[in-house]
Amino acid sequence: MFFLSLSLRRLFKQSLIQFTLTVSILVMVGAVSSSTKAATIIVPAGGDLQSALNAAQFGDTIVVQAGATYATGVSFTLPNKGAGTGTDADYVTVQTSNLAGLAASGVRLNPALQDAALVRLISTGGYPVIDAGAGAHHWKLIGLDISTNGVRYTPDLVEFGYHPGPADHFVVDRCFIHPAEVTASNLLPTILQRSAGRGIGLCASEVMIINSYIAGFAGQFPANDPNVGQNIDSYGIYSPVGPGPFHILNNYIEAQFNNIFLGGSDPGTSNRATISNATMSSATFSNVANLQVGDLVAMQTASATPKPWQTGRVTAISGNVVNFTLLRGQYASPNVVPDTPGQALWRGDNIHDVEIRGNTLNKPDAWNGFSNPKAWIEIKTGVNITIDGNDMYSGVGTCNALTARNQNGSAPWVTIQNVQFTNNRMVGFKWGFSIQTLDNEQPNTVGGNFTISNNLFYKPLQVDQIPQFLQVYDGNGIVVTHNTVVTNGAGLFSGNGNVVNGLTLKDNILSTGTYGFSCFNADNVCWPGMGLQQNAIVDTRADTQTSLSSLYPGNYYPASQAAVGYVDAANSNYQLAPSSPYCNAASDGKDVGVDMVALLAAIGGTGPSPTPTPTPTP
């Protein structure tokens, strides 16, 4: 049992007198009727938060005491409350008692300044601190400090949708999500001894993560925990299968491996069949609903030791007999066994409709030499992705990666399509972009329709090689315009033998690198029909006997980055000065390179940002 503080506003029709009545009533958990009007449930310091979560009804607000710590040996579970109305009125809100002490709504939390307003939730048993139960939906978390006690390793601090059934409509607003520092290990400096691998895990839909501070996921864990090893990949926000939509807006996100990671597991499908009479080119399917010629089908034959997944491209369908051509993957050479029953999967989901806007993504300088960074944002599966107005910093070298993966071989429909990467600032990088839409280990669906426009890359980190701007290995329809890339590294590189169709590279400021724009395949033709025009290409080649104008006609050829004519490169203002020969010289009549005014407007600043606030010590 617990106390329920209920604020009731009653309007007496007879006298039109309005008053507020506050009462405390003792209720038994589970005794609250579904017809009860929205209530405010107060859980004092030391109170039973899980009981309040269980008893709350749609529209209720659970108020937890600012400055207090609520601990559990398992997880605080957000239960499924039933069907609801399907509207915002269903949201159950868990919030601090000191909302006024937080940043205003729409403003990013600064835990160093607003710590007193936060409510600390911890798990002591190695479980997620917050776990959405099976089928849970419509929960808001506001003003919570979510962490661990630093003893047991926790994979994810928050998990939405990790149980059977759909889970949807979650909001994380002005929360501080971070692992506790661990001091027991003597293997690495304390700053890298962390007790959780990931901040928020997403296997749900309609999730908003806004105005929050997600920090400290450095990827090193205590040596005295027998359940984990060292150097485990760490992520700020991670969605293995989606489905989305996700809205990741105005957060500070700090992680060693990937700040934001979409994909990494095979997404599911409702299109499935059992197969029999299988040969190397055909099989009988128990159903062929939604299956079409040209589809990729994942097939697995049954045995005591399951065979690897095989992928076939459907060539004909006659009744329930499906003909296919087997495709070879690195780990799954064709070996479908005749007459052995099994299963087939086709036309599944991809993570979709993801908005990543207005965030600061950071890999602190202090992690240099102690962690293995990969990317600010990595996408292994995703359709309709907007990445706009983000600030990205790295002291350890990183990139952005669009690298499609049919991870375990059971999802050949996996693809990356329709990605807009605009108005972002990258400070400190080893590569700008790595684009590989075809999995080099398992068959999948080729991706494309990417726009990379009005971005700024500067202060490259020359860690083990000269940074490159664009590594493009395959894909269709890639448009790269109005980017300024301040590096001596190659503007364009391709090296796996595939062909990129529909590549446009125009109106950018970039460099050649030591060997020029490098293409490595049998025909030395990686980008047939590439639209390469009106770029300002700085010559940084080792061998300059052949002129750039003969190699890349229709472009501009400044002698150096200094000759481009920036307003104030020393203070990171890479707008072209009025005296620059490349003002109004782009194909659209604008300046070549980035439009700093539009960039800063999207980021929300008026000048270069300082180094982000260091991660507070919990």
C-alpha positions as CSV (number, residue, x, y, z in Angstrom):
1,M,0.0,0.0,0.0
2,F,1.0,3.6,-0.5
3,F,-0.5,7.1,-0.1
4,L,-2.1,8.7,-3.1
5,S,-2.3,12.5,-3.1
6,L,-5.2,13.4,-5.4
7,S,-5.9,17.0,-6.5
8,L,-9.5,17.4,-7.5
9,R,-10.9,20.5,-9.2
10,R,-14.7,20.5,-8.8
11,L,-16.9,23.1,-10.3
12,F,-20.3,23.4,-8.5
13,K,-23.0,24.2,-11.1
14,Q,-25.2,25.9,-8.5
15,S,-22.8,28.7,-7.6
16,L,-20.0,28.3,-10.3
17,I,-17.5,28.4,-7.4
18,Q,-14.3,26.6,-8.3
19,F,-12.0,25.2,-5.7
20,T,-9.2,22.7,-5.3
21,L,-9.5,19.9,-2.8
22,T,-6.4,18.0,-1.9
23,V,-6.9,14.7,0.0
24,S,-4.8,11.8,1.0
25,I,-6.4,8.5,0.7
26,L,-5.1,5.0,1.4
27,V,-5.5,2.6,-1.5
28,M,-4.6,-0.9,-2.1
29,V,-2.3,-1.4,-5.2
30,G,-4.4,-2.6,-8.1
31,A,-7.6,-1.3,-6.6
32,V,-7.7,1.9,-8.7
33,S,-10.4,1.7,-11.3
34,S,-9.6,2.2,-14.9
35,S,-12.3,5.0,-14.9
36,T,-10.4,7.0,-12.3
37,K,-9.6,10.5,-13.5
38,A,-6.0,11.7,-13.9
39,A,-4.3,11.7,-10.5
40,T,-1.0,12.9,-9.0
41,I,0.8,10.1,-7.1
42,I,3.5,11.3,-4.8
43,V,6.2,8.9,-3.9
44,P,8.3,10.4,-1.0
45,A,12.0,9.6,-0.4
46,G,12.2,5.9,0.6
47,G,8.7,5.2,-0.9
48,D,7.8,2.3,-3.1
49,L,8.2,3.6,-6.7
50,Q,7.3,0.3,-8.3
51,S,4.0,0.1,-6.5
52,A,3.2,3.6,-7.9
53,L,4.2,2.6,-11.4
54,N,1.9,-0.5,-11.1
55,A,-1.1,1.5,-9.8
56,A,-0.9,4.5,-12.0
57,Q,-3.6,4.9,-14.7
58,F,-3.6,6.6,-18.0
59,G,-3.0,10.3,-17.6
60,D,-1.6,10.1,-14.1
61,T,1.5,11.9,-12.9
62,I,3.9,10.2,-10.5
63,V,6.0,12.7,-8.6
64,V,9.3,11.5,-7.1
65,Q,11.3,13.5,-4.6
66,A,14.1,15.7,-6.0
67,G,17.4,14.8,-4.5
68,A,16.3,11.4,-3.3
69,T,17.6,8.1,-4.5
70,Y,15.3,5.2,-5.4
71,A,17.0,1.8,-5.7
72,T,15.9,-1.5,-7.0
73,G,17.7,-4.9,-7.2
74,V,16.0,-5.6,-10.5
75,S,14.4,-2.9,-12.8
76,F,11.8,-0.3,-12.4
77,T,9.3,-1.7,-14.8
78,L,6.9,0.5,-16.8
79,P,3.8,-1.8,-17.0
80,N,1.3,-2.1,-19.9
81,K,-1.9,-0.3,-18.8
82,G,-4.1,-1.7,-21.5
83,A,-5.4,-0.3,-24.8
84,G,-6.0,3.3,-23.8
85,T,-7.3,5.9,-26.2
86,G,-4.3,6.0,-28.4
87,T,-3.8,9.7,-27.8
88,D,-1.5,11.9,-25.8
89,A,-4.0,11.7,-23.0
90,D,-2.7,8.2,-22.2
91,Y,0.7,9.4,-21.1
92,V,1.7,8.4,-17.6
93,T,4.4,10.8,-16.4
94,V,7.2,10.1,-13.9
95,Q,8.8,13.4,-13.0
96,T,10.9,15.2,-10.4
97,S,9.2,17.2,-7.7
98,N,11.3,20.2,-8.6
99,L,10.4,20.8,-12.3
100,A,11.2,24.5,-11.7
101,G,14.8,23.6,-10.9
102,L,15.3,22.0,-14.3
103,A,16.1,23.7,-17.5
104,A,12.9,25.1,-19.1
105,S,10.9,22.8,-21.4
106,G,12.8,22.6,-24.7
107,V,16.2,23.5,-23.2
108,R,18.9,20.9,-22.8
109,L,19.6,19.7,-19.2
110,N,22.9,20.7,-17.7
111,P,23.4,18.2,-14.8
112,A,26.3,20.2,-13.4
113,L,24.0,23.1,-12.7
114,Q,20.7,21.4,-12.2
115,D,21.7,18.3,-10.1
116,A,19.6,19.3,-7.1
117,A,16.4,19.1,-9.2
118,L,17.1,15.5,-10.4
119,V,15.8,12.3,-8.9
120,R,18.3,9.4,-8.8
121,L,17.1,5.9,-9.9
122,I,19.6,3.1,-9.7
123,S,19.7,-0.7,-10.2
124,T,22.0,-2.7,-7.9
125,G,21.6,-6.0,-9.6
126,G,23.0,-5.5,-13.1
127,Y,19.5,-5.0,-14.7
128,P,18.3,-2.1,-16.7
129,V,17.2,0.7,-14.4
130,I,14.1,1.4,-16.5
131,D,12.5,-1.4,-18.4
132,A,9.3,-1.1,-20.4
133,G,7.2,-4.2,-19.8
134,A,5.7,-6.3,-22.5
135,G,3.2,-4.1,-24.5
136,A,3.9,-1.0,-22.5
137,H,3.1,2.3,-24.1
138,H,2.7,6.0,-23.3
139,W,5.2,6.8,-20.6
140,K,7.1,10.0,-20.0
141,L,10.3,10.4,-17.9
142,I,11.2,13.9,-16.8
143,G,14.1,15.1,-14.6
144,L,15.5,11.7,-13.7
145,D,19.2,10.8,-13.0
146,I,19.4,7.2,-14.2
147,S,22.6,5.3,-13.2
148,T,24.0,2.3,-11.4
149,N,25.7,1.8,-8.1
150,G,29.0,1.0,-9.8
151,V,29.2,-2.6,-8.7
152,R,27.5,-4.8,-11.3
153,Y,27.8,-4.2,-15.0
154,T,24.5,-3.2,-16.7
155,P,24.2,-3.6,-20.5
156,D,21.5,-0.9,-20.9
157,L,20.4,1.7,-18.4
158,V,17.1,2.2,-20.1
159,E,15.3,-0.4,-22.4
160,F,12.1,0.2,-24.4
161,G,10.6,-2.7,-26.2
162,Y,12.8,-5.6,-25.2
163,H,9.9,-7.9,-24.4
164,P,7.4,-9.7,-26.7
165,G,4.8,-7.5,-28.3
166,P,4.8,-4.0,-29.6
167,A,5.9,-1.1,-27.3
168,D,5.4,2.5,-28.3
169,H,5.2,6.1,-27.2
170,F,8.0,6.8,-24.8
171,V,9.4,10.2,-24.0
172,V,12.7,10.9,-22.2
173,D,12.9,14.6,-21.4
174,R,15.7,16.4,-19.5
175,C,17.1,13.3,-18.0
176,F,20.7,12.5,-17.0
177,I,21.7,9.0,-18.1
178,H,25.2,7.8,-17.2
179,P,27.1,4.9,-15.8
180,A,28.7,5.2,-12.4
181,E,32.5,5.5,-12.3
182,V,34.2,2.4,-11.0
183,T,37.3,2.6,-8.9
184,A,37.9,-1.1,-8.0
185,S,39.9,-1.9,-11.2
186,N,43.5,-1.0,-11.5
187,L,43.8,-1.8,-15.2
188,L,42.9,1.5,-16.7
189,P,42.5,5.1,-15.5
190,T,39.4,5.7,-13.5
191,I,37.7,7.8,-16.1
192,L,37.3,4.8,-18.3
193,Q,36.0,2.4,-15.7
194,R,32.3,2.5,-16.2
195,S,29.5,0.2,-15.1
196,A,27.2,0.3,-18.1
197,G,27.6,-0.3,-21.8
198,R,24.7,1.6,-23.3
199,G,22.5,4.5,-22.3
200,I,19.1,3.8,-24.0
201,G,18.2,0.7,-26.0
202,L,15.3,1.1,-28.4
203,C,13.2,-1.8,-29.8
204,A,10.1,0.3,-29.8
205,S,8.2,2.8,-31.9
206,E,7.3,6.5,-31.5
207,V,10.1,7.3,-29.0
208,M,11.3,10.8,-28.2
209,I,14.6,11.4,-26.5
210,I,14.9,15.2,-26.0
211,N,16.9,17.8,-24.0
212,S,18.8,15.1,-22.1
213,Y,22.4,14.5,-21.1
214,I,23.7,11.0,-21.9
215,A,27.3,10.7,-21.0
216,G,30.2,8.6,-19.8
217,F,29.8,5.4,-22.0
218,A,33.5,4.8,-22.4
219,G,33.5,1.1,-23.0
220,Q,35.7,-0.1,-20.2
221,F,34.2,-2.1,-17.3
222,P,35.4,-3.4,-13.9
223,A,37.8,-6.3,-14.0
224,N,36.2,-7.8,-10.9
225,D,32.9,-8.5,-12.6
226,P,33.0,-12.2,-13.9
227,N,30.2,-11.6,-16.3
228,V,32.0,-9.3,-18.7
229,G,35.4,-8.7,-20.2
230,Q,37.1,-5.5,-21.0
231,N,36.8,-3.2,-24.1
232,I,33.1,-3.8,-24.7
233,D,31.5,-1.7,-27.4
234,S,29.5,1.2,-25.9
235,Y,26.7,3.3,-27.3
236,G,24.8,6.4,-26.1
237,I,21.6,5.4,-27.9
238,Y,21.3,2.0,-29.6
239,S,18.5,0.4,-31.6
240,P,19.3,-3.1,-32.8
241,V,16.1,-3.7,-34.8
242,G,13.9,-0.6,-34.4
243,P,11.3,-0.3,-35.8
244,G,10.9,3.5,-35.1
245,P,10.0,6.2,-35.6
246,F,12.5,7.8,-33.3
247,H,13.0,11.5,-32.5
248,I,16.5,12.3,-31.0
249,L,16.5,16.0,-30.4
250,N,18.7,18.5,-28.6
251,N,20.7,16.0,-26.4
252,Y,24.3,15.8,-25.3
253,I,25.4,12.3,-26.2
254,E,28.9,11.0,-25.2
255,A,30.0,7.5,-26.1
256,Q,33.3,5.7,-27.0
257,F,32.2,3.4,-29.8
258,N,29.0,4.9,-31.5
259,N,27.2,7.8,-30.0
260,I,24.1,6.7,-31.9
261,F,23.8,3.3,-33.5
262,L,20.9,1.9,-35.6
263,G,21.0,-1.8,-36.5
264,G,23.3,-4.6,-35.6
265,S,20.7,-7.4,-35.3
266,D,18.4,-8.9,-38.0
267,P,15.0,-7.2,-38.0
268,G,12.0,-9.5,-38.1
269,T,9.2,-10.1,-40.6
270,S,5.7,-11.5,-40.6
271,N,6.3,-13.0,-44.1
272,R,7.5,-16.5,-43.4
273,A,6.9,-20.0,-44.5
274,T,8.1,-23.6,-43.8
275,I,9.9,-25.1,-46.8
276,S,10.2,-28.6,-48.0
277,N,11.5,-30.4,-51.1
278,A,14.4,-28.0,-51.2
279,T,17.0,-28.2,-53.9
280,M,19.8,-25.8,-54.9
281,S,17.3,-23.9,-57.0
282,S,13.8,-24.4,-55.7
283,A,11.7,-25.3,-52.7
284,T,8.0,-25.8,-51.8
285,F,6.8,-23.0,-49.5
286,S,3.9,-23.4,-47.1
287,N,2.6,-20.0,-48.3
288,V,3.8,-17.4,-50.8
289,A,1.8,-14.3,-49.5
290,N,3.5,-11.0,-50.5
291,L,6.3,-12.9,-52.2
292,Q,7.3,-11.5,-55.6
293,V,9.8,-12.4,-58.3
294,G,13.0,-10.5,-57.6
295,D,12.6,-10.7,-53.8
296,L,15.5,-11.9,-51.6
297,V,14.5,-14.8,-49.4
298,A,16.4,-16.1,-46.4
299,M,16.2,-19.9,-46.0
300,Q,17.5,-22.2,-43.3
301,T,17.2,-25.9,-43.3
302,A,16.5,-27.8,-40.1
303,S,19.0,-30.1,-38.5
304,A,20.4,-30.9,-35.1
305,T,23.0,-28.2,-35.8
306,P,21.2,-25.4,-37.8
307,K,22.8,-24.7,-41.1
308,P,23.8,-21.1,-41.9
309,W,21.1,-18.9,-43.5
310,Q,21.1,-19.0,-47.3
311,T,19.8,-16.2,-49.5
312,G,18.0,-16.8,-52.8
313,R,16.8,-14.3,-55.3
314,V,13.3,-15.4,-56.5
315,T,13.2,-16.1,-60.2
316,A,9.7,-17.7,-60.6
317,I,6.7,-18.7,-58.5
318,S,4.4,-21.5,-59.6
319,G,1.7,-22.2,-57.0
320,N,3.7,-22.9,-53.9
321,V,6.9,-23.9,-55.7
322,V,9.5,-21.1,-55.6
323,N,12.5,-21.0,-57.9
324,F,15.5,-19.0,-56.9
325,T,19.1,-18.4,-57.6
326,L,21.3,-18.8,-54.5
327,L,23.6,-15.9,-53.6
328,R,26.9,-16.5,-52.0
329,G,27.9,-14.7,-48.7
330,Q,31.2,-14.9,-47.0
331,Y,30.0,-17.1,-44.2
332,A,27.2,-19.0,-46.0
333,S,28.2,-20.8,-49.2
334,P,25.1,-22.4,-50.9
335,N,24.3,-25.7,-49.2
336,V,20.5,-26.0,-49.0
337,V,19.9,-29.7,-48.4
338,P,17.3,-31.4,-50.6
339,D,14.1,-32.7,-48.9
340,T,15.1,-31.2,-45.5
341,P,12.3,-29.1,-44.0
342,G,13.2,-25.6,-42.8
343,Q,12.0,-22.0,-42.9
344,A,12.0,-19.1,-45.2
345,L,11.7,-15.3,-44.5
346,W,11.2,-12.4,-46.8
347,R,10.1,-8.7,-47.1
348,G,10.8,-7.7,-43.5
349,D,11.2,-4.5,-41.6
350,N,14.0,-1.9,-41.5
351,I,14.4,0.8,-38.9
352,H,12.5,3.8,-40.3
353,D,11.7,7.4,-39.8
354,V,14.5,8.6,-37.5
355,E,15.1,12.2,-36.8
356,I,18.5,13.1,-35.3
357,R,18.5,16.9,-34.9
358,G,20.2,19.5,-32.8
359,N,22.4,17.2,-30.7
360,T,26.0,17.5,-29.5
361,L,27.8,14.2,-30.0
362,N,31.1,14.0,-28.3
363,K,34.1,11.7,-27.8
364,P,36.2,13.6,-25.2
365,D,39.9,14.3,-25.6
366,A,40.6,12.5,-22.3
367,W,39.6,9.2,-23.9
368,N,42.4,9.4,-26.5
369,G,44.6,6.3,-26.3
370,F,42.3,4.4,-24.0
371,S,39.3,3.6,-26.2
372,N,38.5,2.3,-29.7
373,P,36.2,4.8,-31.3
374,K,34.1,4.0,-34.4
375,A,31.5,6.6,-35.4
376,W,29.4,9.4,-34.2
377,I,26.5,7.9,-36.0
378,E,26.5,4.4,-37.5
379,I,23.5,3.1,-39.5
380,K,23.3,-0.6,-40.4
381,T,19.7,-0.5,-41.4
382,G,17.5,2.5,-41.9
383,V,15.0,4.1,-44.2
384,N,14.0,7.8,-44.1
385,I,16.7,9.1,-41.8
386,T,17.2,12.9,-41.1
387,I,20.4,14.0,-39.5
388,D,20.4,17.8,-39.3
389,G,21.9,20.6,-37.2
390,N,24.2,18.5,-35.0
391,D,27.5,19.4,-33.5
392,M,30.0,16.5,-33.5
393,Y,33.3,16.6,-31.6
394,S,36.0,14.0,-31.2
395,G,39.4,14.0,-29.5
396,V,40.0,10.4,-30.6
397,G,39.1,10.3,-34.3
398,T,35.9,9.0,-35.8
399,C,33.5,9.3,-38.7
400,N,29.9,8.8,-39.8
401,A,29.1,5.3,-41.2
402,L,26.3,4.1,-43.4
403,T,27.3,0.4,-43.5
404,A,24.4,-2.0,-44.2
405,R,24.5,-5.3,-42.5
406,N,22.4,-8.5,-42.8
407,Q,24.1,-9.3,-39.5
408,N,23.2,-13.0,-39.0
409,G,22.1,-13.7,-42.6
410,S,18.3,-14.0,-41.9
411,A,17.3,-10.5,-43.2
412,P,18.4,-10.0,-46.8
413,W,15.9,-7.1,-47.2
414,V,18.1,-5.0,-44.9
415,T,19.0,-1.7,-46.6
416,I,19.8,1.9,-46.0
417,Q,17.7,4.3,-48.0
418,N,16.7,8.0,-48.0
419,V,19.2,9.6,-45.7
420,Q,19.5,13.4,-45.4
421,F,22.7,14.6,-43.7
422,T,22.6,18.3,-43.6
423,N,23.8,21.3,-41.6
424,N,26.2,19.4,-39.3
425,R,29.5,20.4,-37.9
426,M,32.2,17.8,-37.4
427,V,35.3,18.8,-35.4
428,G,38.1,16.3,-35.2
429,F,37.7,13.3,-37.6
430,K,39.6,10.5,-39.3
431,W,37.1,10.1,-42.0
432,G,34.1,12.2,-42.9
433,F,31.8,9.4,-44.3
434,S,32.1,5.7,-45.0
435,I,29.2,4.5,-47.2
436,Q,28.9,0.8,-47.9
437,T,25.3,-0.2,-48.6
438,L,26.1,-3.8,-49.6
439,D,27.1,-6.2,-46.9
440,N,30.5,-7.8,-47.7
441,E,29.6,-10.8,-45.6
442,Q,25.9,-11.6,-46.2
443,P,23.6,-10.8,-49.2
444,N,21.3,-7.7,-48.7
445,T,19.5,-5.1,-50.7
446,V,21.5,-2.2,-52.2
447,G,20.8,1.2,-50.7
448,G,20.9,4.8,-51.9
449,N,19.2,8.1,-52.2
450,F,21.6,10.0,-49.9
451,T,22.0,13.7,-49.6
452,I,25.1,15.1,-47.9
453,S,24.8,18.9,-48.0
454,N,25.9,22.1,-46.2
455,N,28.2,20.4,-43.6
456,L,31.5,21.5,-42.2
457,F,34.5,19.2,-41.4
458,Y,37.6,20.7,-39.8
459,K,40.4,20.0,-37.4
460,P,41.1,16.5,-38.8
461,L,43.0,14.1,-36.5
462,Q,46.0,12.7,-38.2
463,V,46.2,9.6,-36.1
464,D,47.3,6.8,-38.4
465,Q,46.6,8.3,-41.9
466,I,45.6,11.5,-43.6
467,P,41.8,11.9,-43.1
468,Q,39.6,11.3,-46.0
469,F,36.3,13.0,-46.6
470,L,34.2,10.4,-48.5
471,Q,34.7,6.7,-48.7
472,V,32.0,5.4,-51.1
473,Y,32.0,1.7,-51.9
474,D,28.6,1.2,-53.5
475,G,25.0,2.6,-53.6
476,N,22.7,4.5,-56.0
477,G,21.9,8.2,-56.1
478,I,24.4,9.9,-53.7
479,V,24.3,13.7,-53.9
480,V,27.2,15.6,-52.1
481,T,26.9,19.4,-52.3
482,H,28.0,22.6,-50.5
483,N,30.3,20.9,-48.0
484,T,33.5,22.5,-46.7
485,V,36.2,19.9,-45.8
486,V,39.4,21.3,-44.3
487,T,41.9,18.5,-44.6
488,N,44.8,17.3,-46.8
489,G,43.1,13.9,-47.2
490,A,41.3,12.6,-50.3
491,G,37.9,14.1,-51.1
492,L,36.8,10.8,-52.6
493,F,37.9,7.2,-52.3
494,S,36.5,3.8,-53.4
495,G,38.2,0.5,-52.9
496,N,36.1,-2.7,-53.0
497,G,35.4,-3.1,-56.7
498,N,31.7,-2.2,-56.7
499,V,30.2,0.5,-58.9
500,V,28.4,3.6,-57.5
501,N,25.7,4.8,-59.8
502,G,24.3,8.4,-59.7
503,L,27.1,10.0,-57.7
504,T,27.0,13.8,-57.8
505,L,29.9,15.8,-56.2
506,K,29.5,19.5,-56.8
507,D,29.9,22.9,-55.1
508,N,32.2,21.6,-52.4
509,I,35.5,22.7,-51.0
510,L,37.8,19.6,-50.6
511,S,41.3,18.3,-51.3
512,T,42.8,15.6,-53.5
513,G,44.7,13.7,-51.0
514,T,48.1,12.2,-51.8
515,Y,46.9,10.1,-54.7
516,G,43.9,12.1,-56.0
517,F,40.3,10.8,-56.0
518,S,41.1,7.1,-55.7
519,C,39.2,4.3,-57.5
520,F,40.2,0.6,-57.2
521,N,38.4,-1.9,-59.3
522,A,39.1,-4.1,-62.4
523,D,38.0,-1.4,-64.9
524,N,39.2,1.6,-62.8
525,V,35.6,2.9,-63.1
526,C,34.0,3.3,-59.7
527,W,31.6,6.2,-60.4
528,P,30.3,6.1,-64.0
529,G,28.8,9.3,-65.1
530,M,29.7,11.1,-61.9
531,G,28.6,14.7,-61.8
532,L,31.9,16.4,-60.7
533,Q,31.6,20.1,-61.1
534,Q,32.3,23.5,-59.6
535,N,34.1,22.1,-56.6
536,A,37.1,24.0,-55.2
537,I,39.7,21.2,-55.2
538,V,42.9,21.9,-53.3
539,D,45.8,20.0,-54.8
540,T,47.6,18.0,-52.0
541,R,48.9,15.2,-54.3
542,A,52.5,13.9,-54.0
543,D,52.7,13.7,-57.8
544,T,51.4,16.9,-59.5
545,Q,52.8,16.3,-63.0
546,T,49.2,15.9,-64.4
547,S,47.2,19.0,-63.9
548,L,44.0,18.9,-61.9
549,S,42.2,20.7,-64.7
550,S,42.8,17.8,-67.0
551,L,41.9,15.2,-64.4
552,Y,38.8,17.0,-63.0
553,P,37.6,19.5,-65.6
554,G,34.9,21.9,-64.8
555,N,36.1,22.6,-61.2
556,Y,38.2,25.3,-59.4
557,Y,41.8,24.7,-58.3
558,P,42.9,26.9,-55.3
559,A,46.6,26.5,-54.5
560,S,45.9,25.8,-50.8
561,Q,43.2,26.0,-48.2
562,A,44.4,29.5,-47.3
563,A,43.9,30.5,-51.0
564,V,40.2,29.6,-50.7
565,G,39.5,32.9,-48.9
566,Y,37.7,32.2,-45.7
567,V,36.3,34.9,-43.4
568,D,38.3,33.8,-40.3
569,A,39.6,30.2,-40.5
570,A,41.7,30.8,-37.3
571,N,38.5,31.1,-35.4
572,S,36.6,28.4,-37.3
573,N,34.5,30.7,-39.4
574,Y,34.7,29.0,-42.9
575,Q,32.2,31.3,-44.6
576,L,33.8,32.7,-47.8
577,A,35.0,36.2,-47.6
578,P,33.5,38.7,-50.1
579,S,37.0,38.8,-51.8
580,S,37.1,35.0,-52.4
581,P,37.1,34.0,-56.1
582,Y,34.6,31.3,-55.2
583,C,31.8,33.6,-53.9
584,N,28.6,33.1,-56.0
585,A,30.5,30.6,-58.1
586,A,28.5,27.4,-57.3
587,S,26.3,25.7,-59.8
588,D,23.2,27.3,-58.1
589,G,24.8,30.8,-57.9
590,K,25.6,30.6,-54.2
591,D,29.0,30.4,-52.6
592,V,31.0,27.3,-53.1
593,G,31.2,25.3,-49.9
594,V,29.2,25.6,-46.7
595,D,26.8,28.4,-45.9
596,M,27.8,29.2,-42.4
597,V,24.7,31.3,-41.7
598,A,22.4,28.4,-42.5
599,L,24.6,25.9,-40.7
600,L,24.7,27.9,-37.4
601,A,21.0,28.6,-37.7
602,A,20.3,24.8,-37.8
603,I,22.7,24.1,-35.0
604,G,21.2,27.0,-33.0
605,G,24.4,29.0,-32.4
606,T,25.9,32.2,-33.7
607,G,29.5,31.1,-33.7
608,P,31.8,28.2,-33.1
609,S,30.9,26.2,-30.1
610,P,33.4,25.7,-27.2
611,T,34.4,22.3,-26.2
612,P,31.3,20.7,-24.5
613,T,31.0,20.6,-20.8
614,P,33.0,17.7,-19.4
615,T,31.0,14.8,-18.1
616,P,30.1,15.5,-14.4
617,T,31.4,13.0,-11.9
618,P,28.4,11.2,-10.5
